[in-house]
């Protein structure tokens, strides 16, 4: 059975905050074509699963959705310089139903409408996919819930670095990444795909917080900002700085000593800042 990467469409592959039924308005997100090509080269089956309630609301038709997807395919293939006979995206799936729709034919709930996992389950049956070896990538909690309910591993795409830590803490996703490109790299690293491109070495480190010290959003923002400043000043590429209620995890490009050094400086700097505000140490002594 095949491993699949299920992809949400809007604000994962393409930029879209509203109803989109015009192929001329399709705009790929930066790095999306490269990400899709990386995954296709690593022999993942790629399936797009998208809610398209605009059909139910009478904003556009199912044929318009198909036209948008055809345009997406054209732009992805062109940007990725994809010349193989097989398509980059194996299947495009959409759910036109919505319980508050104005078009009676589509005005209802449906097992394909995320957060229901129906589209993923249908694709798995049709394409012989192993959902336990597959991933769901999307920018909304409903994408993560659909993937988890189907038995996939999940990645939340959250582009805003200023709120990524909060999104990670609130999300049930296995990982939170800043873009589809970063999500693709995460998938390749997690699965150890031999056919995947070779990327620069990455390393991580974790700081354990004192109980309750990360509850204040201002403290979390201070930590994220300080980590970014330390990385920039040290010429370090900081891939992520993710917080949960009990710890902070950082990942950098470079050997382990680089990650450990950044974590040590982050510990020192943030404890000093906390002290000036009359607060106790942020981190458990290790």
PyMOL commands that set and color helices and strands:
alter all, ss='L'
color gray80, all
select helices_A, chain A and resi 23-25+32-41+62-80+104-106+118-127+131-133+141-150+164-170+180-191+217-233+256-276
alter helices_A, ss='H'
color red, helices_A
select strands_A, chain A and resi 4-7+45-51+91-95+135-138+153-157+175-177+202-208+238-244+247-253
alter strands_A, ss='S'
color yellow, strands_A
deselect
rebuild
show_as cartoon
